[in-house]
Amino acid sequence: MDWSALYTMQKQLDNYIESQHDLTGKDLFKEKQLALLVELGELANETRCFKFWSKKPRNDENVILEEYVDGVHFILSLGLEKGYEYISTRTEKSSTSETEQFNLVFSACVLFKQQPTRENYESLFEYYLQLGELLGFDEKAVQDAYLKKNEVNYERQNQGY
C-alpha cells in the first residue's frame, strides 16, 4: 500500500488539532507514544486474545478494525513527529499468536520511544501491519477505515472533544 496519502492526511489532522489546542510547534512525541500504547491496550482488550480466563467472545470485527485504525493514526503521527515515513515493502507474514504479536508491537513501541531511529520506526510499523494481518485486515479495509475515522476525528475536534 502507498502510505503517502495517509501521511498527508495525518499531517493535516495533526496540524488542525495542534492549532485548535494551541500546540503548534510543541514536541508531542511522548504524548503520542503513550497514546499509542493506550490504543494498543484497547485493541487487545477488544480482541480478548489474552483473556484465557474468559469465555466471552471477541468483539465485532468492525469495532476491532476501528481500534486498529486508531493505532495507525498514532503510528503515522509518530513518524511525522520524527520525520519518518514508512515505505511499503511486502511485510513477512507473522507466524506468532495474536497475543505474542501484541507483545512484539508493545516492545517495538517502547524501543522506539527509547531510541527513535528510522529502523526502530520501521520495525514498529511492520509489527503493527503483521498484527493487522493476523486480525484479518487487508490493506483496503485498513485504508477505508482510516478515511472514515479521520472524518470522525475532525468532527470530534469541531465539537470540542
Disulfide bonds with the S-S distance in Angstrom:
none
